[in-house]
Amino acid sequence: MMLFNTNVDKRANMITPDKLFPLPQDVYLERGKPKSTREQYEKFLQKVNKIKKK
């Protein structure tokens, strides 16, 4: 849990956590952009299939 903006009197003056510092998952929030490439997906799928065989 993160506390922030404890002394703010207006909601418009509040700073949201995403404006404090960027997180890796924030990069992919743009609509229409895939989170990974086709090659990354295929590598991941191979790993999953390898684990399922065990």
N, C-alpha and C positions, 0 to 999 in steps of 0.2 A: 504494500500500500504506500502511496506517495502523497504527502501533504504539500500543498502549494497555495500561494496567494491568500495567506491568512489575513492580511490587512488591506484587502481590496474592497472598496465600497461599491463599485459598479461592475456588473458582469462583463461589460465591454473592455474593461481594463485588465481582465484576467489573462494570464499567460497559460496556455495549455502545455502539457508535458511534451508534446511533439514539437513545440516551438523552442523548447529549452535545448534539446540536442537530438539529432536524427538517429533513428535505430535502423538496422539493416532491413527489417521488414517494411519500413516506411517507403523505401525506394520503389517497391512494386505496387503501390497503391494507385498508380496511374491506370486508368481504365484502358483496356484494349491491348496492353502490353503483356506478353506472357512472362511468367515468373522464371522460366528456364527455357533453354534451347532444346531442340529436338534431340541433339546428341546427349545432353545431360539427362533427359528423360529416358532415353534408351539405356544408358549406363545404370540408372537407378532401377529400371525394370529388370535388367540382368541380375543385379544384386538381389532383388526381391525374389526372383525365380530361383536363384541359387540357394537362398535360405529356405524356401518352401520345399525344395527337394530333400533337404536334410531331415 
